[in-house]
Amino acid sequence: MATELAAAPAQDTARDPARDRGATDIADRVVAKIAARAAREALGGVPKGGSKPHASVDVHRDVARVSVSLELDYPSDVARQCGAVRNRVRSQVEHLVGMEVHEVSVHVERLHSALTRDDTPRGRLS
C-alpha cells in the first residue's frame, strides 16, 4: 500500500507585490548618522582641535535632502573637499539606505589653521 504525501504549496514572496509584503521605515536620525560618517570618511578624519561632521536630513518618501556641517584644516582646497563630501554622502546614503539623494548641502563652520592653532585646552591658563 503506497501513500503519497501532498506537499503544501510554498508561498513565493518574489511574486507578491511589494505593497503586500510590508515596508521598511528608516528613521531620519539613522540617515543623518550615515551621512555624517560618510562626510568624515571623505575628509579622512577630523581636523586637530575640530569636531566631527554632523548632518541633518529631510526625508520625503524615498527622497532625502541632506545638510552636512563640518570643520576643515586651513589652508586646503575647500571646494575639492566639499565636492568629495557631497559625492561620498550621496553614494553611501543611496547604497546603504536605498533612498534617492536629490541634494547634499555642505556648510563649512570653521577653518583650523596650523599657524594659529592653540594646542592648550580652552579655559586653561599656562
C-alpha positions as CSV (number, residue, x, y, z in Angstrom):
1,M,0.0,0.0,0.0
2,A,1.7,3.2,-1.2
3,T,0.9,6.5,0.3
4,E,1.6,9.8,-1.3
5,L,2.3,12.9,0.7
6,A,0.7,16.0,-0.6
7,A,3.1,19.0,-0.1
8,A,1.6,22.3,0.9
9,P,2.1,24.9,-1.8
10,A,5.0,27.1,-0.9
11,Q,4.5,30.8,-0.9
12,D,6.6,32.7,-3.4
13,T,7.2,36.1,-1.9
14,A,9.1,37.1,-5.0
15,R,5.8,37.1,-7.0
16,D,3.9,39.1,-4.3
17,P,3.6,42.8,-5.0
18,A,5.8,44.9,-2.7
19,R,2.7,46.6,-1.1
20,D,1.6,43.1,0.1
21,R,5.0,42.3,1.7
22,G,5.2,45.3,4.0
23,A,7.6,48.2,4.3
24,T,10.8,49.2,6.0
25,D,10.9,52.6,7.6
26,I,14.3,54.1,8.3
27,A,14.4,56.9,10.9
28,D,15.7,60.3,9.8
29,R,18.3,60.2,12.6
30,V,19.8,56.9,11.1
31,V,20.1,58.5,7.7
32,A,21.8,61.6,9.3
33,K,24.3,59.3,11.2
34,I,25.2,57.6,7.9
35,A,25.6,60.9,6.2
36,A,27.9,62.3,9.0
37,R,30.0,59.2,8.9
38,A,30.3,59.4,5.2
39,A,31.4,63.0,5.4
40,R,34.1,62.1,8.0
41,E,35.3,59.3,5.7
42,A,35.5,61.6,2.7
43,L,37.6,64.1,4.7
44,G,39.9,61.4,6.1
45,G,39.3,62.4,9.6
46,V,38.7,65.4,11.8
47,P,41.0,68.4,11.9
48,K,43.1,68.7,15.1
49,G,41.1,70.6,17.6
50,G,38.0,70.3,15.5
51,S,34.7,68.4,15.9
52,K,33.2,65.6,13.9
53,P,30.9,66.5,11.0
54,H,27.2,66.4,11.8
55,A,24.3,66.1,9.4
56,S,20.6,66.7,9.3
57,V,18.2,65.2,6.8
58,D,14.8,65.9,5.3
59,V,13.2,62.7,4.0
60,H,10.0,62.7,2.0
61,R,9.0,59.2,0.9
62,D,12.2,57.7,-0.6
63,V,13.9,61.0,-1.4
64,A,16.4,62.6,1.0
65,R,17.9,66.1,1.2
66,V,21.0,66.2,3.4
67,S,22.7,69.1,5.1
68,V,26.3,68.5,6.4
69,S,28.1,70.9,8.7
70,L,31.9,70.4,9.1
71,E,35.2,71.9,10.0
72,L,38.3,71.9,7.7
73,D,42.0,72.4,8.0
74,Y,43.4,75.6,6.6
75,P,45.0,76.0,4.1
76,S,43.3,73.4,2.0
77,D,41.3,73.0,-1.2
78,V,37.9,73.8,0.3
79,A,35.9,73.2,-3.0
80,R,37.6,69.8,-3.6
81,Q,36.9,68.7,-0.1
82,C,33.3,69.8,-0.2
83,G,32.8,68.0,-3.5
84,A,34.3,64.8,-2.1
85,V,31.9,65.1,0.9
86,R,28.9,65.6,-1.4
87,N,29.8,62.6,-3.6
88,R,30.6,60.3,-0.6
89,V,27.4,61.2,1.3
90,R,25.2,60.8,-1.8
91,S,26.7,57.4,-2.7
92,Q,26.6,56.0,0.9
93,V,23.1,57.1,1.6
94,E,21.8,55.7,-1.7
95,H,23.8,52.4,-1.3
96,L,23.1,51.7,2.4
97,V,19.6,53.1,2.8
98,G,18.2,52.8,-0.7
99,M,17.0,56.4,-0.9
100,E,17.5,58.9,-3.7
101,V,19.5,61.9,-2.6
102,H,18.5,65.0,-4.5
103,E,20.6,67.5,-2.6
104,V,23.6,67.5,-0.4
105,S,24.5,70.9,1.0
106,V,27.8,71.3,2.8
107,H,28.3,74.1,5.4
108,V,31.9,74.8,6.5
109,E,31.6,76.1,10.0
110,R,35.2,76.7,10.9
111,L,38.7,76.6,9.3
112,H,41.5,75.3,11.5
113,S,44.9,76.9,10.8
114,A,48.1,75.1,11.9
115,L,49.7,78.5,12.3
116,T,47.2,79.9,14.8
117,R,46.1,76.7,16.5
118,D,46.4,76.8,20.2
119,D,47.0,73.3,21.4
120,T,46.2,74.1,25.1
121,P,42.8,73.2,26.3
122,R,40.3,76.0,26.4
123,G,39.9,77.9,29.6
124,R,43.3,76.6,30.9
125,L,46.0,79.2,31.7
126,S,49.7,78.4,31.5
